[in-house]
Amino acid sequence: MSLSVEAMTGPGLKNVLSDLARLRIAVFRDWPYLYDGSEEYEREYLAKFIAANGAVCVVARDGDEIVGASTASPLAETDQEFITPFKAAGYDIGKVFYCGESVLIGDYRGQGVGHKFFDEREAHARRLGGFEIATFCRVVRPDDHPLKPAIYRSLETFWQKRGYSPAEGLRAEYAWKDIDQTEETTKQLQFWTKSLI
């Protein structure tokens, strides 16, 4: 196993789109996202991502194989569902940097890749300049959800060690189809934030 992590921007992003789509569909199928992904949706979502000014994708490779990826961009370049809660709470949208998904094949977890994903995205935000807050969001699921694994290790301690904390009252609503559903339903997503200054 020869793990490497690299931040990619600009035209180079197109070279990792199919791998990013594959990883998103596979990893987000698990708890807590339970995402029943489709290639069609992934194409649309990722086309929007690579068109975003200031976008970055941090790629983890084992040799030549992409085994993980993490995305980010200025909040102003993301979906309205993520922008609206910050606007409503009075934030300056231009000063918020949004850390999107981090997806990593299970065998490669626990080896520091998650930290590198955050390191690279936060460093990219600082290189771009002008950002005061980094944020990401996580889906909110009930503890008694029937598909919650008996053994589940929350990432909250990891996020707190990175300096993030839940932003009180700051939630988004986003719809997707769960693996046990026949149509899309709207989910609540809790934002976590960290100061970059």
Summary of the structure (lengths in Angstrom):
residues: 197
radius of gyration: 16.1
end to end distance: 36.3
largest distance: 46.4
contacts: 563
relative contact order: 0.17
helix: 36%
strand: 32%
